Amino acid sequence: MERPAQSPRPPQPTSTPKPTTRVLFVCGKNRWRSPTAERVFADHPDHPDIECLSAGLSPESPTPVST
C-alpha cells in the first residue's frame, strides 16, 4: 500500500522574537524635554529593542529639536 503524500512542515523558528517595548515621553509643548528624552533613551546601548516617541499636550510647530 502506498502512503498518501504529506505536505512539508514549515520551518520552526529557532527562537521566539522579543517583543518591542514602546515608551512615550510627554511634555507641555513637545519643544525640548520630550524630544530630548526620546533621543537620549533611543540611542542608549542598553535599550536596543525599545521604540521611543515624544508628544506634547499643546504642541507647537515646528519643533526645533525634532526638525
Secondary structure, DSSP 8 states (H G I E B T S, - for coil): -------------SS-----EEEEEEESSSSSHHHHHHHHHHT-TT-TTEEEEEEESS--SS-TTT-
